[in-house]
Amino acid sequence: MDVVEGQHELTVLGLGPIHWFSDWPVRELPLSGSVVYTIWDRSDVFVYAGMAGRNATTSTKSKGPFGRLESHASGRRSGDQFNIYVCDRFVLPRVHNRIPEIAEGRLSLDQMTREFIRAELGFRFVAVTSPAEAFALERRLQRGEWPSGRPVLNPVV
């Protein structure tokens, strides 16, 4: 994908409509196909770049774009690298004095991660024609090859 070809996608991912996780579920997300998405905080900081739909024939809600973002919205850390990053960078610094509650099972890091995501984060997405195109665009975003720079949680060099 050259710069001219990807300009529309970059504009949508940086300036297009934002869907707040507080409004989950977001019905505009496709169940199948490939999408690239960017995640932002309420201060308009670029937090994360991702893709969904590595298998272009995926048509189940749990494995397509909707399912991927639904997993993020859940806050559940098991099996979701984004949620682990959010917990490590944004949630853990807030609970340093509550470790005994976590250890005793009275405080759930998954629940706190979900609450943070729902209160503070939103996403923009764009459908693309193939998993290969999605992967290439995701890498451009992670390398900072666009006006918003690199994402806070998953930059690449």
C-alpha positions as CSV (number, residue, x, y, z in Angstrom):
1,M,0.0,0.0,0.0
2,D,1.5,3.3,-1.0
3,V,0.9,6.6,0.8
4,V,-1.7,7.8,-1.7
5,E,-3.6,4.6,-1.6
6,G,-3.7,4.5,2.2
7,Q,-4.5,8.2,2.8
8,H,-8.2,7.7,3.2
9,E,-7.7,4.9,5.7
10,L,-5.2,6.9,7.7
11,T,-7.7,9.9,7.8
12,V,-10.5,7.6,9.1
13,L,-8.2,6.0,11.7
14,G,-7.0,9.3,13.0
15,L,-9.9,11.7,12.6
16,G,-13.0,9.5,11.8
17,P,-15.9,8.9,14.1
18,I,-14.8,7.5,17.5
19,H,-16.8,4.7,19.1
20,W,-16.4,4.8,22.9
21,F,-16.2,1.4,24.7
22,S,-18.7,2.9,27.2
23,D,-21.3,2.5,24.4
24,W,-20.4,-1.2,23.7
25,P,-21.7,-3.0,21.7
26,V,-21.0,-1.1,18.5
27,R,-23.2,-2.5,15.8
28,E,-21.3,-0.8,13.0
29,L,-18.4,-3.3,13.4
30,P,-18.5,-6.1,10.8
31,L,-18.7,-9.7,12.0
32,S,-16.3,-10.8,9.3
33,G,-13.7,-9.5,7.0
34,S,-10.6,-7.6,7.9
35,V,-10.4,-4.3,9.8
36,V,-7.7,-2.1,11.2
37,Y,-8.4,-0.1,14.3
38,T,-6.9,2.6,16.5
39,I,-7.6,3.0,20.2
40,W,-7.6,6.5,21.8
41,D,-8.1,7.9,25.2
42,R,-10.5,10.7,26.1
43,S,-7.5,13.2,25.8
44,D,-7.1,12.1,22.1
45,V,-3.9,10.2,22.9
46,F,-3.1,7.4,20.4
47,V,-3.0,4.3,22.7
48,Y,-3.0,1.2,20.4
49,A,-3.1,0.0,16.8
50,G,-4.6,-3.3,16.0
51,M,-6.2,-5.5,13.3
52,A,-8.9,-8.1,13.3
53,G,-9.8,-10.7,10.7
54,R,-6.5,-12.4,10.0
55,N,-8.6,-15.1,8.3
56,A,-10.6,-13.4,5.5
57,T,-13.2,-16.2,5.6
58,T,-13.9,-15.9,9.3
59,S,-17.6,-15.3,9.7
60,T,-18.3,-16.1,13.4
61,K,-19.0,-13.3,15.8
62,S,-16.4,-14.6,18.2
63,K,-13.5,-14.6,15.7
64,G,-14.2,-11.6,13.4
65,P,-13.7,-7.9,14.0
66,F,-16.7,-7.6,16.3
67,G,-15.4,-10.4,18.4
68,R,-11.9,-8.9,18.6
69,L,-13.2,-5.6,19.9
70,E,-15.7,-7.3,22.1
71,S,-12.8,-9.1,23.8
72,H,-11.1,-5.8,24.3
73,A,-14.3,-4.3,25.8
74,S,-14.6,-7.2,28.3
75,G,-11.4,-6.2,30.1
76,R,-10.6,-9.9,30.5
77,R,-6.8,-10.3,30.4
78,S,-6.6,-14.0,29.6
79,G,-6.0,-14.3,25.8
80,D,-6.1,-10.6,25.1
81,Q,-2.8,-8.9,24.8
82,F,-4.4,-5.4,24.6
83,N,-6.1,-5.9,28.0
84,I,-2.8,-7.1,29.5
85,Y,-1.1,-3.9,28.2
86,V,-3.9,-1.7,29.6
87,C,-3.8,-3.4,33.0
88,D,0.0,-3.1,33.2
89,R,0.3,0.5,32.1
90,F,-2.9,2.1,33.3
91,V,-4.6,0.0,36.0
92,L,-1.7,-1.4,38.1
93,P,-0.3,2.0,39.0
94,R,-3.7,2.8,40.6
95,V,-3.8,-0.3,42.7
96,H,-0.4,-0.4,44.3
97,N,-1.8,-0.1,47.8
98,R,-4.6,-2.7,47.2
99,I,-2.4,-5.8,46.5
100,P,-3.7,-7.7,49.5
101,E,-7.3,-7.3,48.2
102,I,-6.2,-8.6,44.8
103,A,-4.3,-11.5,46.3
104,E,-7.3,-12.5,48.4
105,G,-9.7,-12.3,45.4
106,R,-11.7,-9.4,46.8
107,L,-10.6,-7.1,44.0
108,S,-10.5,-8.2,40.3
109,L,-7.9,-6.8,37.9
110,D,-10.1,-7.9,35.0
111,Q,-13.0,-5.9,36.4
112,M,-10.8,-2.9,37.0
113,T,-9.4,-3.2,33.5
114,R,-12.9,-3.4,32.0
115,E,-13.9,-0.3,34.0
116,F,-10.9,1.6,32.8
117,I,-11.5,0.6,29.1
118,R,-15.2,1.5,29.3
119,A,-14.6,4.8,31.0
120,E,-11.5,6.1,29.2
121,L,-11.0,4.5,25.7
122,G,-12.6,4.5,22.3
123,F,-11.7,3.3,18.8
124,R,-11.9,4.1,15.2
125,F,-11.8,1.4,12.5
126,V,-11.7,0.9,8.8
127,A,-12.5,-2.2,6.8
128,V,-9.8,-3.3,4.3
129,T,-9.8,-5.8,1.5
130,S,-7.5,-8.5,2.9
131,P,-5.6,-9.7,6.0
132,A,-2.4,-8.8,4.3
133,E,-3.5,-5.2,3.8
134,A,-4.7,-5.1,7.4
135,F,-1.3,-6.3,8.6
136,A,0.6,-3.8,6.5
137,L,-1.5,-0.9,7.6
138,E,-1.3,-1.9,11.3
139,R,2.5,-2.0,11.0
140,R,2.6,1.5,9.5
141,L,0.6,2.8,12.4
142,Q,2.8,1.0,15.0
143,R,5.9,2.5,13.3
144,G,4.4,5.9,13.5
145,E,4.2,6.4,9.7
146,W,1.4,8.9,10.0
147,P,0.7,12.2,11.7
148,S,-0.4,10.7,15.1
149,G,3.0,9.0,15.7
150,R,3.4,5.7,17.4
151,P,0.9,4.2,19.8
152,V,1.6,4.3,23.5
153,L,1.1,0.5,24.1
154,N,2.3,-1.3,21.0
155,P,4.8,0.7,19.0
156,V,7.3,-1.0,16.8
157,V,10.7,0.2,15.4
